[in-house]
Amino acid sequence: MPDHPTPDVPNRIAAHGVIGDMNTIALVAEDGTIDFLSHPSIDSPTLFAALLDPAKGGRFAFHVEDGTITYRQIYLPDTNILISRFLGDEGIGEVCDYMPIDGSGRIVRRARAIVGAKTFRLDVSARPDYARAAPTLTPVEGGVTIAWTGTEGKAWAVTLYASFPLDIAGSDIAATVDLEEGEDCWVVLCPGRPDLPPVSPGYVRRSFSRTRDFWHKWVNRGTYPTFWRELVVRSALTLKLLTSSEYGSIAAAATFGLPEVLGGERNWDYRYCWVRDSAFTLYSLSRLGYYDEAESFIHFLMERAVETGESGLQIMYRMDGGEEMRESALDHLAGYDGSRPVRIGNAAYQQRQMDIYGEFLDALYISTKARGKPAYAVWAKISRIVDWLARNWHLPDRGIWESRGEPREYLSSRLMCWVALDRALRIADIHSLPADILTWRAERDEIQRTIIEEFWNPDVGAFTQFKGSSTLDAVVLLMPLVKFINPRDPMWTSTLKAVRRHLVRDCLVKRYINTEENDDGLEGEEGAFTICSFWYVEALARTGYVAQARLLFEKLHTYANHLGLFSEELSETGDHLGNFPQALTHLSLISAAIWLDRTLNGNKADPGYFEFKMMEDPDGIY
């Protein structure tokens, strides 16, 4: 293993931890390199993007220079403070990385010689605006200011402050610092804002303590399962990083352009707020007792609903609530391991995806059960959306996976439209709210009839991907999870077996098989979708195969990276693919863990628990 970052080879996707301040997120590789950072917000242009192009993207490396090095990364327990350790023949050094939760947008990196004297090296090559802008470096007291002009003509600047001298070489910054055992030093990347307090040793110490205390208090507010607490806490902390403290929106992932297929074209920008992903996130956080995030997101969506027309919502928004995310390619970037095009923006924002109403209403239902009756003004907007859905649930769309093929009547959309009407009826009934109950109930029941009669394929023995098809889609695993079907229903148990035959390999589950009948409009065969793998675990548990579900759940943990983080997909060789970290994966992990925990503990007092006999696998596969 090299003793310093390699300038022409990207770090593996899985070789990263993340730090953030609920405004943006930085990826920190095991070797001490920040090789991905959007600045100043998560959906802003990048300042560092060596992960997507080691030669042009830019990096912020801070690492031990001397000796043969082995890397180790850990989080301080119950925090998003990351420690990268460098273990060598001559001792141990470490770099502690975090973003203070004070609204400053700073990144603090503190190095320490733990065992023996250590030499640390700093290499900073800022490449702003997706590496399209040329930075100007100017020495200032205690550091160096990096300034540039973005493509829209706006002037930007950040300043790198350090407790040691910095050298400027063209558009790069470099330095080395020798530390005796027990000594430390620091470097702070600071946005160019005149309102920020000065950077000083006192600030570094105080910001560390306050950041640690913030995360400890946030974790302590939650209610976690007995089993797998550490895994669930890490997933919850990751989801929290993806929320916007300013707007209440929730990003689907921290990155763009990381490939779902190596060398292929499935390279998307996920740094936006999908209604679906956000609603699923709120569902998971609410089950852990975090309801403030739900209220903030509902407020965010209600503001959007006023502006978006009769249907009330589009499928995704910028983090500040903006409605346009025009898709384009960064042709000057090489892409991760040659995977091109590197896309920013996402044309899917223009798609119709009918399932978003179900995810949103389900999250709202969970929130109201804990927080009580929604405000009348909020309900008035929601009921108008449900009225529209009751008239239009049959519309063809692009489905939950955002197909770039032709619109169809997808099972995912039909199922979640049923969920939307069902949860709206429950909210109205529980809280005595005005609603067109008779129409909503009639349409909900009609949706159920169409799913049973039009999406069941007797030759396959399963509910299939879209109306009249013979292909399977892992989204069918949601049917018992959203209480559409009894997990003892023979139609469901037959469907589960068909999913296992066609989409499952051990604990890894594909979301669908790309065939001529199911052409999603893109080239390349994807890996296993980790969210579908956790859906499968939960579906097994709900069906009664608890021992098998637990086994597969624990096997899935071995595919997490060294910090317990997941990307979107897993390749045929088990490598992480797709954008990272992925909210959908972590929220489905939480849901599966909670259900398994309650089942194993026999928590009959919980309203989501029902008693059943734990069944053996009838086919003896596990």
C-alpha positions in Angstrom: 0.0 0.0 0.0 1.5 3.4 -0.9 2.6 5.8 1.8 1.0 8.8 0.1 -2.0 9.5 -2.2 -1.5 8.4 -5.7 -2.2 11.3 -8.1 -3.3 9.3 -11.1 -5.5 6.6 -9.6 -8.9 7.3 -7.9 -9.6 5.9 -4.5 -12.2 3.1 -4.5 -15.7 4.3 -3.7 -15.8 2.1 -0.6 -12.5 3.5 0.7 -14.2 6.7 2.0 -15.8 8.1 5.1 -17.9 11.2 5.0 -18.1 14.4 7.1 -20.6 17.2 6.9 -22.5 20.0 8.5 -26.1 19.4 7.1 -25.3 21.8 4.3 -22.6 19.9 2.3 -20.6 16.7 2.6 -17.0 15.9 2.0 -15.7 12.4 1.1 -12.5 11.6 3.0 -10.5 8.6 1.7 -8.5 6.2 4.0 -5.3 7.8 2.8 -6.3 11.2 4.2 -7.4 12.7 0.9 -10.6 14.7 0.5 -11.2 13.9 -3.1 -14.9 15.0 -3.4 -16.5 18.2 -2.0 -19.3 20.3 -3.4 -19.0 23.9 -2.2 -20.8 25.7 -0.6 -23.8 23.4 -0.7 -24.2 19.7 -1.5 -25.7 20.5 -4.9 -23.2 23.2 -5.7 -20.2 22.8 -8.1 -17.3 20.9 -6.8 -14.1 22.4 -5.2 -12.4 18.9 -5.1 -13.4 16.1 -7.5 -10.3 13.8 -7.9 -12.6 10.9 -7.3 -14.0 11.6 -10.8 -10.7 12.7 -12.4 -7.5 12.2 -10.4 -5.5 14.4 -12.8 -8.0 17.4 -13.2 -10.5 17.2 -10.4 -8.5 18.5 -7.4 -7.8 17.2 -4.0 -7.1 18.1 -0.3 -4.6 15.6 1.0 -3.3 15.6 4.6 -1.4 12.5 5.6 1.7 11.0 7.2 4.6 11.1 4.8 7.2 8.9 6.4 7.4 5.1 6.7 5.5 2.1 5.4 1.9 2.9 6.0 -1.3 0.9 6.8 -4.5 3.0 6.8 -7.2 2.7 9.4 -10.4 4.8 9.6 -12.9 5.0 12.4 -15.7 7.4 13.5 -15.7 8.6 17.1 -18.6 6.6 18.4 -22.0 8.2 17.9 -20.6 11.1 15.9 -19.7 12.2 12.4 -16.2 13.0 13.4 -13.8 10.9 11.4 -10.3 9.7 12.4 -7.8 8.5 9.7 -4.9 6.6 11.3 -1.5 6.0 9.6 0.2 3.0 11.1 3.8 2.5 10.1 7.2 1.0 11.0 8.1 4.2 12.8 4.9 4.8 14.8 1.4 6.1 14.5 -0.1 9.3 13.3 -3.7 10.4 12.8 -5.8 13.1 11.2 -9.1 14.0 12.7 -11.7 15.5 10.3 -15.0 17.2 10.9 -17.3 20.0 9.9 -18.4 22.2 12.8 -22.2 22.4 13.3 -22.0 26.2 13.6 -23.1 27.3 10.2 -19.6 28.3 9.2 -19.2 25.8 6.4 -15.6 25.1 7.6 -13.7 21.9 7.3 -11.3 21.3 10.2 -8.4 18.8 9.9 -6.3 18.2 13.0 -3.1 16.0 12.8 -1.4 14.4 15.7 1.7 12.3 16.3 0.4 9.5 18.4 3.4 7.2 18.7 6.8 8.5 17.7 7.8 11.6 15.8 5.8 12.0 12.5 6.1 14.1 9.4 2.8 15.2 7.9 2.4 16.5 4.3 -0.3 18.8 3.1 -1.2 19.0 -0.7 -4.1 21.1 -1.8 -5.1 21.5 -5.4 -8.4 23.3 -5.5 -10.2 22.9 -8.9 -13.4 25.0 -8.5 -16.6 24.9 -10.5 -16.2 21.3 -11.6 -12.6 22.0 -12.5 -13.8 24.6 -15.1 -12.4 27.7 -13.3 -8.8 28.7 -12.8 -8.1 29.6 -9.1 -6.0 32.5 -8.0 -4.0 32.0 -4.8 -3.0 34.9 -2.6 -1.1 34.7 0.7 -2.9 36.2 3.7 -2.0 36.3 7.4 -2.1 32.7 8.7 -3.0 31.1 5.3 -3.8 31.3 1.6 -6.9 32.6 -0.1 -8.2 30.7 -3.1 -10.4 32.9 -5.4 -12.2 32.1 -8.7 -15.0 33.2 -10.9 -17.8 30.7 -11.6 -19.3 30.0 -15.0 -22.2 32.4 -14.2 -19.8 35.2 -13.4 -20.1 35.2 -9.6 -16.9 35.6 -7.6 -16.1 33.0 -5.0 -13.3 32.5 -2.4 -12.2 30.2 0.3 -9.2 30.6 2.7 -7.0 27.8 3.9 -5.7 28.6 7.4 -3.0 26.5 9.1 -1.0 26.4 12.3 2.2 26.0 10.1 3.6 27.8 7.1 2.1 27.1 3.7 3.9 27.2 0.3 2.3 28.3 -3.0 3.3 26.6 -6.2 1.3 27.9 -9.1 -2.3 26.9 -8.4 -1.4 24.4 -5.6 -0.6 24.7 -1.9 1.9 22.4 -0.2 3.6 22.1 3.2 5.3 19.6 5.5 5.3 19.7 9.2 7.3 17.7 11.7 5.6 16.7 14.9 7.1 15.1 18.0 5.1 12.5 19.8 2.0 14.1 21.4 2.2 17.3 19.3 -0.5 18.3 16.9 -1.2 20.8 14.2 -4.3 21.9 12.2 -5.5 23.2 8.9 -9.0 24.8 8.3 -10.7 25.4 5.0 -12.9 28.4 5.5 -15.5 30.0 3.2 -14.8 33.6 2.2 -17.4 35.2 4.5 -16.6 38.3 6.6 -19.1 37.3 9.3 -17.1 34.3 10.5 -15.0 34.3 13.7 -11.2 34.1 13.2 -9.6 30.7 13.0 -7.3 30.1 16.0 -6.2 27.2 18.2 -9.0 28.1 20.6 -11.5 27.8 17.8 -10.3 24.4 16.8 -10.5 23.1 20.3 -14.0 24.6 21.0 -15.4 23.5 17.6 -14.3 19.9 18.2 -16.0 19.8 21.6 -19.2 21.4 20.3 -19.4 19.2 17.2 -18.9 16.1 19.3 -21.5 17.2 21.8 -24.0 18.0 19.1 -23.8 14.5 17.6 -23.9 12.8 21.0 -27.0 14.7 21.9 -28.7 14.0 18.6 -28.0 10.3 18.9 -29.2 10.2 22.5 -32.6 11.6 21.4 -33.3 8.5 19.3 -34.7 5.1 20.2 -32.6 2.3 18.8 -33.1 -1.4 18.4 -31.4 -3.9 20.9 -29.8 -5.8 18.0 -27.4 -4.0 15.6 -27.5 -0.7 17.4 -24.1 0.4 16.0 -25.1 -0.2 12.4 -28.4 1.6 12.8 -26.8 4.6 14.6 -24.3 4.9 11.7 -27.1 4.8 9.2 -29.1 7.4 11.1 -26.1 9.7 11.4 -25.5 9.3 7.6 -29.1 10.2 6.8 -28.9 13.2 9.1 -25.9 14.5 7.2 -28.0 14.4 4.0 -30.6 16.7 5.5 -30.4 20.5 5.0 -30.6 22.4 8.2 -31.5 25.5 6.3 -34.3 24.3 4.0 -35.5 21.0 5.5 -34.8 19.2 2.2 -33.0 15.8 2.1 -30.4 14.8 -0.6 -30.6 11.3 -2.1 -26.7 11.0 -2.0 -23.7 13.2 -1.6 -22.2 12.7 -5.0 -22.8 12.7 -8.8 -21.2 10.8 -11.6 -20.2 7.6 -9.7 -21.1 4.7 -12.0 -23.7 2.0 -11.6 -21.9 0.1 -14.3 -18.1 0.5 -14.6 -17.2 2.1 -17.9 -20.9 2.6 -18.7 -23.3 5.5 -19.1 -25.4 5.0 -15.9 -23.8 7.9 -14.1 -26.3 10.2 -12.5 -26.4 13.3 -10.2 -28.1 12.4 -6.9 -27.4 15.6 -5.0 -31.0 16.6 -5.1 -34.1 16.2 -3.0 -36.2 13.3 -4.3 -39.7 13.3 -2.8 -39.5 9.4 -2.7 -36.1 9.1 -1.1 -36.8 11.9 1.4 -40.1 10.4 2.4 -38.5 7.0 2.9 -35.8 8.7 5.0 -38.4 10.4 7.2 -40.2 7.0 7.6 -37.0 5.5 8.9 -36.0 8.4 11.1 -39.5 8.6 12.6 -39.3 5.0 13.6 -36.2 5.9 15.6 -38.0 8.8 17.2 -36.7 11.7 15.1 -39.7 13.8 14.2 -38.2 17.3 13.8 -36.7 16.3 10.5 -40.2 15.1 9.3 -41.8 18.5 10.2 -39.1 20.4 8.4 -39.4 18.3 5.3 -43.2 18.5 5.2 -42.9 22.3 5.5 -40.4 22.2 2.6 -42.8 20.2 0.5 -45.9 22.2 1.3 -44.1 25.4 0.1 -43.3 23.5 -3.2 -46.9 22.2 -3.5 -48.2 25.8 -3.7 -46.0 26.5 -6.6 -46.1 23.3 -8.7 -49.7 23.2 -10.0 -52.7 21.0 -9.6 -50.8 17.7 -9.0 -49.0 19.4 -6.1 -45.5 17.9 -6.5 -42.8 17.2 -9.0 -40.6 14.2 -8.3 -37.5 16.1 -7.1 -36.2 19.6 -6.3 -32.9 21.3 -5.8 -31.9 21.5 -2.1 -33.1 25.2 -1.9 -36.4 24.2 -3.5 -35.6 25.2 -7.0 -37.5 23.2 -9.7 -35.0 23.0 -12.6 -32.0 20.6 -12.6 -31.0 20.7 -16.3 -28.9 17.8 -17.2 -25.5 18.2 -18.9 -22.2 16.4 -19.2 -18.8 17.5 -18.0 -16.9 16.2 -21.0 -13.5 17.5 -19.7 -13.6 15.0 -16.7 -12.4 11.5 -17.3 -15.0 9.9 -15.0 -14.5 7.4 -12.2 -12.4 4.6 -13.7 -13.3 5.9 -17.2 -17.0 5.9 -16.7 -18.5 8.6 -18.9 -20.4 10.8 -19.4 -20.0 12.6 -16.0 -23.4 14.1 -15.6 -24.6 17.0 -13.5 -28.2 18.0 -13.2 -30.9 15.3 -13.7 -33.4 15.3 -16.5 -35.6 12.9 -14.4 -37.0 16.0 -12.7 -39.3 16.4 -15.7 -40.7 12.8 -15.4 -44.0 11.8 -14.1 -43.6 9.2 -11.3 -46.9 8.5 -9.6 -45.4 6.6 -6.7 -44.1 9.7 -5.0 -47.5 10.4 -3.5 -47.5 7.1 -1.7 -44.1 7.6 -0.1 -45.0 11.1 1.0 -48.4 10.3 2.5 -47.0 7.2 4.3 -44.3 9.4 5.9 -46.9 12.0 6.8 -49.1 9.3 8.4 -46.2 8.1 10.5 -45.4 11.6 11.6 -49.0 12.4 12.5 -49.3 9.3 14.6 -46.5 10.7 16.8 -47.0 14.5 16.5 -50.8 14.6 16.3 -53.2 16.4 14.0 -51.6 18.3 11.1 -52.2 22.0 10.7 -55.4 22.7 8.8 -53.5 24.8 6.2 -51.2 21.8 5.5 -54.1 19.4 5.3 -56.0 21.6 2.9 -53.0 21.4 0.4 -52.6 17.7 1.0 -56.3 17.0 0.4 -56.2 18.8 -2.9 -53.2 16.7 -4.0 -55.1 13.5 -3.0 -58.2 14.7 -4.9 -56.0 15.0 -8.0 -54.5 11.6 -7.4 -58.0 10.0 -7.1 -58.7 11.2 -10.6 -55.3 10.4 -12.2 -53.8 7.3 -10.5 -54.1 5.3 -13.7 -51.7 7.5 -15.7 -48.6 5.8 -17.2 -45.3 7.0 -16.0 -41.6 6.2 -15.8 -41.8 4.2 -12.5 -39.9 4.2 -9.3 -36.6 3.4 -11.1 -36.9 6.4 -13.4 -36.8 4.5 -16.7 -35.6 6.4 -19.7 -37.7 4.1 -21.9 -41.4 4.5 -22.7 -44.0 5.3 -20.1 -45.9 2.3 -18.7 -48.4 1.4 -16.0 -45.8 0.2 -13.4 -46.6 -1.9 -10.4 -44.5 0.4 -8.2 -46.7 3.4 -9.2 -50.0 1.6 -8.8 -49.0 0.2 -5.5 -47.9 3.5 -4.0 -51.0 5.3 -5.3 -52.9 2.8 -3.2 -50.7 3.7 -0.3 -51.4 7.4 -0.8 -55.1 7.0 -0.8 -55.1 4.5 2.1 -52.9 6.7 4.3 -54.9 9.9 3.5 -58.0 8.1 4.5 -56.4 7.0 7.8 -55.2 10.5 8.6 -58.6 12.0 7.9 -60.3 9.3 10.0 -58.0 9.5 13.0 -57.9 13.3 13.2 -61.5 14.0 12.0 -60.3 16.0 9.0 -62.5 17.1 6.1 -62.1 14.9 3.0 -63.9 13.4 0.1 -64.0 10.1 1.9 -66.3 8.2 -0.4 -64.3 9.1 -3.5 -61.0 8.3 -1.9 -62.2 5.0 -0.6 -63.7 3.9 -3.9 -60.6 4.8 -5.9 -58.3 3.1 -3.3 -60.4 -0.1 -3.6 -60.4 0.1 -7.4 -56.6 0.4 -7.4 -56.4 -2.8 -5.3 -58.7 -4.6 -7.8 -56.5 -3.6 -10.7 -53.3 -4.7 -9.1 -54.8 -8.1 -8.2 -56.4 -8.7 -11.6 -54.1 -6.9 -14.0 -50.6 -7.2 -12.5 -50.7 -10.9 -11.5 -49.1 -13.2 -14.1 -50.2 -16.8 -13.4 -47.5 -18.2 -15.7 -44.8 -16.5 -13.6 -46.6 -17.0 -10.4 -46.0 -13.4 -9.3 -47.0 -9.8 -9.5 -44.9 -8.4 -12.4 -43.2 -5.2 -13.1 -45.8 -3.5 -15.3 -49.3 -4.2 -16.6 -49.3 -7.2 -18.9 -45.6 -8.0 -18.4 -43.8 -11.2 -17.5 -40.7 -9.5 -15.9 -40.1 -9.2 -12.2 -39.2 -6.0 -10.2 -37.8 -6.1 -6.7 -40.2 -3.2 -5.8 -42.8 -6.0 -5.4 -41.1 -6.7 -2.0 -42.8 -3.5 -0.7 -46.3 -5.1 -1.0 -46.3 -6.6 2.6 -44.1 -3.8 3.9 -46.8 -1.2 3.1 -49.6 -3.5 4.3 -51.1 -4.0 0.8 -51.1 -7.7 1.1 -51.1 -10.2 4.0 -47.7 -12.0 4.0 -49.6 -15.3 4.4 -51.5 -14.7 1.2 -50.6 -17.5 -1.3 -50.2 -14.9 -4.1 -47.6 -13.2 -2.0 -45.7 -16.3 -1.0 -45.6 -17.4 -4.6 -44.3 -13.9 -5.6 -41.6 -14.1 -3.0 -40.4 -17.4 -4.4 -40.4 -16.0 -7.9 -38.2 -13.1 -6.7 -35.8 -15.5 -5.1 -35.5 -17.5 -8.3 -35.0 -14.6 -10.7 -33.5 -11.7 -8.8 -31.7 -13.1 -5.7 -28.2 -14.4 -5.4 -27.4 -15.2 -1.8 -28.2 -12.0 0.0 -27.8 -9.8 -3.1 -30.9 -8.6 -5.0 -31.1 -7.0 -8.4 -33.9 -4.4 -8.8 -34.9 -5.9 -12.2 -33.4 -7.7 -15.2 -33.0 -5.5 -18.3 -34.6 -7.4 -21.2 -36.2 -6.6 -24.5 -39.6 -6.6 -22.8 -38.3 -4.3 -20.1 -36.0 -1.9 -21.9 -35.0 1.0 -19.6 -33.4 2.9 -22.5 -29.8 2.5 -21.2 -26.9 0.3 -22.0 -25.2 -2.0 -19.5 -26.2 -4.5 -16.8 -26.4 -3.2 -13.3 -25.1 -4.8 -10.1 -27.2 -5.7 -7.0 -29.2 -2.9 -5.6 -28.5 -2.7 -1.9 -31.9 -1.2 -1.0 -33.6 -4.2 -2.6 -31.4 -6.5 -0.6 -32.7 -5.0 2.6 -36.2 -5.0 1.3 -35.8 -8.7 0.7 -34.6 -9.3 4.2 -37.6 -7.5 5.7 -40.1 -9.2 3.4 -38.7 -12.6 4.5 -39.0 -11.7 8.1 -42.6 -10.4 7.7 -43.5 -13.6 5.8 -42.2 -15.7 8.7 -38.7 -16.7 7.5 -37.0 -15.0 10.4 -33.9 -17.2 10.8 -33.2 -16.8 7.1 -33.9 -13.1 7.2 -31.4 -12.7 10.1 -28.8 -14.7 8.3 -29.0 -12.6 5.1 -29.2 -9.4 7.1 -26.0 -10.2 8.9 -24.3 -11.3 5.6 -25.2 -8.0 4.0 -23.3 -6.2 6.7 -20.1 -7.7 5.4 -20.6 -5.8 2.1 -20.6 -2.4 4.0 -17.3 -0.5 3.8 -15.0 -0.3 6.8 -17.1 2.4 8.4 -20.5 0.7 7.9 -21.4 2.9 4.9 -23.1 1.8 1.7 -23.3 3.1 -1.8 -26.2 2.4 -4.2 -25.1 -0.9 -5.7 -22.7 -3.8 -5.4 -20.8 -5.2 -8.4 -20.3 -8.8 -9.3 -17.1 -8.7 -7.3 -18.7 -7.0 -4.2 -17.3 -3.6 -4.9 -19.4 -0.5 -4.2 -20.9 1.2 -7.2 -23.1 4.2 -7.7 -23.4 7.4 -5.7 -22.2 7.4 -2.1 -23.4 7.3 0.6 -26.8 6.4 -0.6 -29.8 7.4 1.6 -32.1 4.7 0.2 -29.7 2.0 1.3 -29.2 3.2 4.8 -32.9 3.9 5.4 -33.8 0.4 4.2 -31.2 -1.0 6.6 -32.8 0.8 9.4 -36.3 -0.5 8.5 -35.1 -4.1 8.2 -33.2 -3.9 11.5 -36.1 -2.5 13.4 -38.5 -5.2 12.1 -36.1 -8.0 12.8 -35.3 -6.6 16.3 -39.0 -6.4 17.2 -39.6 -9.9 15.9 -36.6 -11.4 17.8 -37.7 -9.6 21.0 -41.3 -10.5 20.6 -42.5 -6.9 21.0 -46.3 -7.6 20.8 -47.0 -4.2 22.3 -45.8 -2.5 19.1 -48.6 -1.8 16.7 -46.4 -3.0 13.7 -45.9 -6.4 15.3 -48.1 -9.4 14.7 -47.6 -12.9 16.1 -46.8 -15.7 13.7 -45.0 -19.0 13.7 -41.4 -18.6 12.6 -41.3 -20.8 9.5 -38.5 -22.9 8.1 -37.3 -22.4 4.5 -39.5 -24.9 2.6 -37.0 -25.2 -0.2 -34.0 -25.6 2.0 -32.0 -23.0 0.1 -30.5 -21.3 3.2 
